[in-house]
């Protein structure tokens, strides 16, 4: 059995209890490099084989998994395995080899960053849609940046794009976004050295040009956190209407 475990965005306490248990029981752990908090590896029992896949090719990874798949095997990925993790290719290999697997979900950087700055992606009357993507650079994106940003009433979280923030700015201008549209960057979300940069699409580039590591770009008017309509869930008038309706039905 191979267990894909989501390590979370950086804070070692943001792994799930199920993920922690898998690590504690593991006989073999293959983890994805420096972005996995090293504290997580200390939960492994003595004698556990622990390897870093940072310098491995797919062929190396597949060979390692096949060699040890008869053991309690944990493939430890950063963030949540459903985003930018490459588990699809690994699972394809496991299916071909008839190797059983399980996926244990976790917290991704977009949600760690939202918690760090205290914001909600779904603001009534402003945005009810979250788009998680990356700005196309050397790695192609089937959706053009212009097509993504044309969804102007959406909240945007861009991974792996900090060196492409000028392209984000210029494309936003092409589509008529105002220069004061909020654009924030959360560097190393949830890590102890996390840093937050709050600016606009017009000014953010100068503030983050020094960043060379992992950072998430948040973009859109949702960052103002100013609802334009009342939420049906808590607004008094909607609660009163619901109460009247329930009395009629009773």
NORHURA-V926797 format. One record per run of one state. SS is the DSSP state (~ for helix, > for strand, _ for the rest). FROM is the first residue (numbers start at 1). LEN is the number of residues. If there is no record, write none. Layout:
BEGIN
SS|FROM|LEN  SS|FROM|LEN
END
This chain:
BEGIN
_|1|1  >|2|5  _|7|1  >|8|1  _|9|3  ~|12|3  _|15|2  ~|17|9  _|26|2  >|28|4  _|32|1  ~|33|3  _|36|2  ~|38|4  _|42|7  >|49|4  _|53|5  ~|58|11  _|69|4  >|73|5  _|78|1  >|79|1  _|80|7  ~|87|10  _|97|4  >|101|4  _|105|4  ~|109|9  _|118|5  >|123|1  _|124|3  >|127|1  _|128|2  >|130|5  _|135|10  ~|145|5  _|150|5  >|155|5  _|160|2  ~|162|13  _|175|7  >|182|6  _|188|7  >|195|6  _|201|3  ~|204|5  _|209|6  >|215|5  _|220|1  ~|221|4  _|225|11  ~|236|14  _|250|1
END
